[in-house]
Amino acid sequence: MEDDIIKLIDFGSSRRVLQDQLLHGVYGTSYYVAPEVLEGGYTNSVDVWSTGVLLYLMLSGVPPFAGDTGRDVIKLVRAGEYSLDGGVWNTISEEVKDLISNMLTTADKRISAQDAFNHPWFDYANSNNEAAEQT
């Protein structure tokens, strides 16, 4: 894990925005785009959605909204259809599943970035790491 590298790219459309400022324009990759971006009006809460997609992908190895074409992916994103059941998800904590489900939900129900940062999963993950280091 010490040698793992994460690269974040595609900041070409990055902008400084005010909290809850309404934004317009469709940007991003279909796998990571929040449904409200597709509708045309959104706030910076779309970043929480995209981070939820990244978390899902890092834990499972597959994107939450996977289709054969970009259109298929967009349909799944709009419907909010993804699964946290079966396969690898049987070995993943309920705490992180709760975090992901609160990130990958409609804008009116989506957890804030601050609340995501303060989610109990981080305490759970940290306590497990500390226990592993002591053995």
C-alpha positions in Angstrom: 0.0 0.0 0.0 2.9 2.4 0.6 3.7 2.3 -3.1 0.2 2.9 -4.3 -0.3 6.0 -6.3 -3.6 7.8 -6.9 -3.7 10.4 -9.7 -6.5 12.9 -10.0 -6.8 14.5 -13.4 -9.2 16.5 -15.6 -9.3 19.8 -13.8 -9.7 21.7 -17.0 -13.2 22.8 -16.1 -12.5 23.5 -12.4 -13.9 26.7 -11.0 -14.1 28.4 -7.6 -17.7 28.5 -6.5 -19.7 29.7 -3.5 -21.4 27.2 -1.2 -24.7 26.2 -2.8 -24.1 28.3 -5.9 -26.2 27.1 -8.8 -24.0 25.9 -11.7 -24.8 25.2 -15.3 -23.2 23.2 -18.1 -22.5 19.5 -18.6 -19.0 18.5 -17.7 -17.3 15.3 -16.8 -17.1 11.7 -17.7 -20.4 9.7 -17.8 -19.2 7.3 -15.1 -18.7 10.1 -12.5 -21.3 12.7 -13.4 -24.2 13.3 -11.0 -27.7 13.1 -12.3 -28.5 16.8 -11.7 -25.6 17.8 -14.0 -27.4 16.1 -16.8 -30.5 18.2 -16.0 -28.5 21.5 -16.2 -28.7 23.1 -12.7 -26.6 21.9 -9.8 -24.5 22.9 -6.8 -21.1 21.7 -5.6 -22.7 18.7 -4.0 -22.0 17.0 -7.3 -18.5 16.6 -6.1 -19.8 14.4 -3.2 -21.5 12.2 -5.8 -18.3 11.9 -7.9 -16.3 11.1 -4.8 -18.8 8.4 -3.9 -18.3 6.9 -7.4 -14.5 6.9 -6.8 -14.9 5.2 -3.4 -17.2 2.6 -4.8 -14.7 1.9 -7.6 -11.7 1.7 -5.3 -13.5 -0.8 -3.0 -15.1 -3.0 -5.7 -12.9 -2.6 -8.7 -15.8 -1.7 -10.9 -17.8 1.5 -11.4 -21.3 1.7 -9.8 -22.9 2.7 -13.1 -21.5 0.4 -15.8 -23.0 0.0 -19.2 -21.9 -1.1 -22.7 -22.1 2.5 -24.0 -22.0 6.0 -22.6 -25.8 6.2 -23.1 -26.3 3.0 -21.0 -24.2 4.5 -18.2 -26.2 7.8 -18.3 -29.5 5.9 -18.1 -28.2 4.1 -15.0 -26.9 7.4 -13.5 -30.2 9.1 -14.0 -32.0 6.1 -12.4 -29.5 5.9 -9.6 -29.3 2.2 -10.1 -26.3 0.5 -8.5 -25.8 -2.4 -6.1 -24.0 -2.8 -2.8 -24.9 -6.5 -2.5 -23.2 -9.8 -3.4 -19.7 -10.5 -4.6 -17.0 -8.3 -3.1 -19.7 -6.3 -1.2 -20.2 -9.3 1.1 -16.7 -8.6 2.5 -17.1 -4.8 2.8 -18.3 -3.1 6.0 -21.8 -1.8 6.5 -20.3 1.5 7.6 -18.8 2.2 4.2 -21.8 1.0 2.4 -23.9 3.5 4.4 -21.4 6.3 3.4 -21.6 5.4 -0.3 -25.4 5.1 -0.3 -25.5 8.6 1.3 -23.2 10.0 -1.4 -24.8 8.3 -4.4 -28.3 9.6 -3.8 -30.5 12.4 -5.1 -29.2 15.9 -4.4 -31.9 16.7 -1.8 -30.9 13.6 0.2 -27.1 13.6 -0.4 -24.7 14.0 2.5 -22.6 17.1 2.6 -18.9 17.0 2.1 -18.3 17.9 5.7 -20.8 15.2 6.9 -19.1 12.7 4.6 -15.8 13.6 6.1 -17.2 13.1 9.6 -19.0 9.8 8.8 -18.5 7.0 11.3 -16.8 4.8 8.7 -13.7 6.9 9.0 -13.6 6.1 12.8 -14.3 2.4 12.0 -11.5 2.3 9.3 -9.0 4.1 11.5 -9.7 1.7 14.5 -9.2 -1.3 12.2 -5.9 0.1 10.9 -4.7 0.8 14.4 -5.6 -2.7 15.5 -3.7 -4.2 12.5 -0.6 -2.1 13.2 -0.5 -3.5 16.8 -0.4 -7.1 15.7 
